[in-house]
Amino acid sequence: MTDNNQENQTNQPVSGDWDSHEKPNVNERNLTANPGDKIADESQSIEEKGKQLAVDHVPDITGDKITVPTYFVVDEPDGEKKALHHVKDAEEISDVIRQARVDENGNRIWW
């Protein structure tokens, strides 16, 4: 556009494009249902993960107050401990639970 054309234009105030601003990322928008669902950006030890809570003393659908850990710490067959995220690793947590057995004394037997 030439300088002459710019001088002849009428500049009217208009609202800015609502979608043109930079959008926050998923973490900035807090899209998780529970704050404890969020996976930390920095590395955490198994012990730190084991202490993290997804929900703490919150009523469930029945009205019972429940506490849900963010990570379930499980023992691997080789003796190592592994922290499984309650959302991201839900299928693996289910597999671990299915492997659990209880003997006649109420003690868990794993295989």
Buried (B, 14 or more C-beta within 10 A) or exposed (E): EEEEEEEEEEEEEEEEEEEEEEEEEEEEEEEBEBEBBBBEEEEBEEEEBBEBBBBEEEEEEEEEEEEBBBBBBBEEEEEEEBBBBBBEBEEBBEEBEEEEEEEEEEEEEEE
